[in-house]
Amino acid sequence: MNYKEENKKSLKILDCTLRDGGYYNNWDFDIDLIREHIDVIRSCNIDILELGFRSLINDQYKGPLAFTRDDFLEKFDSKNLKIAVMVNIKEFENHNEIKNKINRLFPFESNNSKVDIIRLACTYEEIDIAKVVYQLLKEKGFEICINIMHGAFLDFKNLRNIANSIKKLSLSAIYLADSTGSMDSIEYNSKLKILAQETNFDIGIHAHNNLGRALDNTLSSISMGSTWLDATILGMGRGPGNTDIEELLISLTPKYREKINIIPLINHSKKWFEKLKEKHKWGKNRFYFLSAKYKIHPSFIQTMLTDSRYSTAEIIGAIDYLKNDKSRTFNSHKLLKARTFFEGKPRGQDAPKNKIKQEKILLLGNSEGILNFKDKLEEFISNENLYVIGINSKSYINQELIDARVFAHPMRLLADNNSFEFLNQLIITPYSMLPEKIKLKLKNNRVLDYGLEIERSTMESLKNYCTIPSPIALAYALATLGATDVNNIILAGFDGYPKGDIRNQEVESIFAIFKKKYEKINIYSITPTNYFNVSSKSIYGFNL
């Protein structure tokens, strides 16, 4: 690679491990880790350490590096190392409050603060606000960088507009961040080049690793003229993470960093960050790859991967939903809609009581514990002549004993279609609300078309659709049966999830709401269950 030799002396490496990595642990790092991190970054001759955010938003528990206050920084020796913090410009939407907020965020002049550099993270639409914030901070004597986010969404015209708007400022650097990790080096460099040509600022790159290109994009940008390079230990950062700082230093040595001893960095990484990576599992995977392809903000993927309620099919379904929406910024409400998937008013063509006429139903769950009762359960179903409804497509008992299957999420239907396509089983699903491509998958099946809508803490069974508190098949199955004349629901295969799994709370809530709403329906489990909102009997005690 033909790096520009003139960049050799001016090249700056910025470590933002604790700031970007804080998205995984709410910026709540061990105090000894922070102290050691400062020492290691300094000993490895890394130019700048960005410790965290400086923020006024305090709406949930976050660790000290979400705020990086001056009194907290006093705990550490940061001599001979430039310290940076990041400020999100979205906090300054109200123009009348900007000066007051700046004075609260930065009460001291730079010469009385351990902060040297402030990086302003902003979108294209927030540039004018960023300029006001810049001016107030510059008056306090700080070095300022502007980090332009969502680089993949900006065309050359946008970038020239940005450059013309800020070129008279006195910035230490202007960064272009690939927030969705969507750009290859050709696209990234062409955009960085616009900023370099239109301004006299140093150029910075903050690459994300959705496509596995973060290191390559960072190294390639040097040949274009980038001199500020962001990186993190083991690539720790939001979503799939960032450029790996160990790999970056190795790649730059000896051409750009002749005397770098990375042994302390590697030891520090092994001591602290390998454990953190094992716990939080950041890094490139197929879901982040898809999010980059469709320019979806990686926080959508990170949130789903750390929430056990999302199956693989549901994550794929959410991505399919989000790609048709402008999902460049994370929004929890938008993610809920993606999990629910269905759009429009709830609707269906069938009344469940017209297709399910039995008064006693066996609802079959997906727990592998059911294998311990397979033979006895099959005998029980046959002896009692039970109508059996399976949750989704898993089958731990004879398929011929299952009369119907419930699917509340279209991607489950798409993923599992081969399992039941030619079986004579009734498919219970909101057929009228499904995408056309999934409706085609059901052309060989009998369908009970019962609509659904999601409303927290609510379960109601109407003639052609139901309202349920969570978009999962169990809630949908119970609400569907609530619209029939059933008087006994027997559960099998609902053992419960491992202790601490958030899905236990969700299921407990569903059972509690159902029992309160449908007091006349007797519901109990005949196999072991950990759910305290469900009564239990033994499969071995019947017919005594």
LUMNUGU-86896 format. One record per residue (C-alpha): residue in one letter; x negated, y, z negated. Coordinates in steps of 0.05 Angstrom, whole numbers, plus 5000, padded with zeros to 4 digits. Example, Ala and Ser with C-alpha at 12.3 -4.5 7.8 and 13.67 -1.06 7.14 Angstrom:
# residues 2
A475449104844;S472749794857;
# end
This chain:
# residues 544
M500050005000;N497250685020;Y498051084956;K496351824961;E489551914930;E491252624909;N496452334861;K491151974821;K489652514770;S496752784765;L500452124758;K504552094694;I507551474664;L513651574619;D515751024572;C523251044559;T524050364527;L527450594463;R532051094497;D534350654555;G533850004515;G538350304461;Y544350154504;Y543649434479;N543049554404;N546350244395;W539450564389;D538650224322;F531349984325;D527349754264;I523450334234;D517049924236;L518249774310;I518850514325;R512550684286;E508550134320;H511450324388;I508851034381;D501950774363;V501750274420;I504150764474;R498751254451;S493250714450;C495050494520;N494051194548;I501251254570;D502751994581;I509752104554;L514251734505;E521651864510;L524251624442;G531751714450;F537552184463;R539052844429;S546652864422;L552353164382;I557352604398;N558552194336;D564651774348;Q562051084328;Y556050784292;K549550904329;G542450864305;P537751454295;L535051454366;A541951634393;F540652314359;T532952344351;R533552924302;D527553334283;D527853104211;F527552384235;L521552524280;E517852794219;K517152074195;F512251914250;D505252114272;S505852294345;K499352694353;N496052654422;L502552404453;K507952804488;I514852644460;A521052704503;V528452654489;M534252624538;V540553054536;N546852874575;I549653484610;K556653194607;E556653424533;F557054144557;E563454154597;N566054744558;H561855334582;N563755764522;E560555274474;I553955154510;K549655644470;N552555414404;K551354684421;I544254804443;N542655164378;R545554574339;L541854064381;F535254444380;P535054894319;F527454994324;E523055304376;S518454814411;N512355014370;N516054794307;S518754144337;K515553474353;V519453474418;D515353704477;I519653514537;I527253524546;R530253134603;L537053364626;A541152794656;C546453064703;T550552894764;Y550953294828;E557353624803;E553953834738;I547954214767;D550754904751;I551754714678;A544754404676;K541855074698;V545155434640;V542554914591;Y535654954623;Q535255704612;L537055654538;L532055104526;K526655444566;E527356054521;K525755604463;G519255404497;F520654674517;E518354334580;I524454144621;C525753594671;I532353484708;N534452774721;I539452724778;M543752104768;H547351654817;G542151744872;A545251214916;F551551634924;L547852264947;D546452415020;F541052885047;K545853475047;N547353374973;L539953334957;R538353964996;N543954324959;I541054094893;A534054304913;N536254994936;S540255094873;I534454954825;K528055124864;K527155784828;L527055444760;S520555264725;L521454504718;S516054014698;A519353504745;I525653334781;Y527752604778;L532352194822;A535351614784;D538251014820;S543650904767;T546950324804;G540350004826;S542849994897;M537150304938;D531349974972;S524650344978;I526150625047;E532550965024;Y529551174957;N523351484989;S527251855042;K531352184987;L525452334942;K522052645002;I527753145010;L526753374938;A519153424948;Q519853825013;E525154304987;T521954454919;N515054544889;F516554094830;D513253444811;I517752864833;G519952304786;I523051624797;H527551234749;A529050574782;H533950034760;N532849304772;N539649054797;L536548804862;G529848624832;R526649224867;A525049694809;L517549574809;D516949584884;N521050224890;T516850554836;L510150364868;S512550534937;S514751224915;I507551414898;S505751394972;M511351894984;G508852354929;S512252154864;T507952304803;W512552174745;L514051434737;D519151154687;A518250454658;T520150044597;I517349444559;L519848794592;G524149254634;M528849364575;G534549834595;R541849904609;G544649334651;P539148954687;G533849424661;N528449844692;T521349794718;D517149344674;I511649774643;E506749194635;E507449014709;L506949744729;L500449854691;I497449214719;S499449444790;L496450134779;T489849874752;P484350054770;K486550524826;Y490450984781;R488850764711;E481650564706;K481150454631;I487650144607;N487649634552;I494449304556;I493048794502;P496449214447;L502449304493;I503048564507;N502248394433;H507548914415;S512148624468;K511347914441;K512348134369;W518748534380;F521548554450;E521447824470;K526247694412;L530548274432;K530948024504;E532847324481;K538447634439;H541048154488;K539347814554;W538048414598;G534948304666;K536848164738;N542447664752;R547747534805;F552847994772;Y548148594771;F546248424842;L553548474862;S554449124823;A548649424861;K551449194928;Y558149534913;K555050124875;I558549964810;H555650254747;P551649704710;S555049854644;F561349504671;I557248874680;Q553448944614;T559949024576;M563148404607;L556947974598;T556648144524;D564148004515;S565747264510;R572947394533;Y570447464605;S569546824643;T565446794706;A571746814748;E574247424711;I567547794719;I567747654794;G575047884796;A573348524759;I567648664808;D572448544865;Y577249044834;L571949564816;K568649564885;N575049854914;D574950414863;K569750964852;S566250624794;R559751034793;T560951214720;F562950744664;N570050794638;S572850294588;H580050404610;K578050244682;L574849604657;L581249394623;K584949504688;A579749084723;R580648524673;T588148554682;F587048604757;F594448704776;E596849374802;G603749674804;K610049504766;P610848804738;R615048374784;G616947654798;Q622147264836;D623646704787;A626846624719;P622846104679;K629145784648;N631445584718;K625145164730;I623244934660;K629244624627;Q626044174574;E626844364501;K620244064479;I613744264514;L606544044504;L601744614518;L594844344535;G588644754518;N581544694545;S577544494484;E572843904496;G575043654427;I581143374462;L576742814489;N576842514419;F584342424427;K584942274501;D587841574497;K592441734439;L594742374472;E596442034537;E600341504499;F603942044459;I605942424522;S608641794554;N612341544493;E615542224479;N616742364553;L613843064544;Y613543624595;V606243824597;I603544504616;G596044584625;I592245234613;N588445384678;S585544784715;K581344384667;S583643664656;Y581343224600;I587242764608;N590542404666;Q592642924719;E599042544733;L601442704662;I600943454674;D607343764702;A605244494708;R599244964702;V598945684680;F594446214712;A594546934688;H588547164728;P588147114804;M580646954804;R582146334764;L586646104819;L581346264871;A575845904832;D579845294813;N584245204874;N580844574898;S582544234832;F590144264841;E591544464913;F594643804933;L597343584865;N604743594853;Q604244084795;L608344714786;I603845334787;I606145874738;T603146544759;P605247254778;Y605547054851;S608847694875;M603248104845;L597547694875;P593047924933;E595047614999;K588647215005;I590246854940;K597546744958;L595146345018;K591445874972;L598045664942;K601545485006;N601644734987;N604144844916;R610644954881;V610545624845;L614145944787;D613446684804;Y613747054738;G610947764733;L606748054677;E604448704647;I599548844591;E601349254530;R597449214466;S600748844407;T606948684449;M610148044474;E616848054508;S619947554556;L624747854606;K628347514663;N623147584718;Y616947844682;C613747884613;T609648364572;I603648064537;P598148364492;S592148064528;P591047844600;I589547114583;A593246484603;L595346284532;A599146934521;Y602346874590;A604246144578;L607546304511;A611346904539;T613646474598;L616345944550;G619646504510;A624046604571;T626545884570;D630845474522;V624845124491;N625345004416;N618844624404;I611944804431;I606744274414;L599444484421;A593544034437;G586444234452;F586444914416;D580644784369;G578345514366;Y571745834387;P565245844347;K565246274285;G564247004301;D566746954373;I571247544389;R576047084426;N578346784360;Q581147454339;E584647544405;V587946854402;E589946934329;S593347584346;I597147254404;F599746694359;A601747194305;I605547634353;F609047034385;K611246734318;K614147404295;K617747524361;Y620346814372;E622146584302;K626846034327;I621445674367;N617545164327;I610145174346;Y604844714318;S598344364336;I597543604336;T589943624344;P585043984298;T585244744302;N581745304265;Y587245814279;F590745984214;N596746274251;V598445584277;S601745034236;S598844334242;K601243614245;S597442984262;I598142624328;Y597441984289;G603342124243;F609042104294;N614241544296;L612641324225;
# end
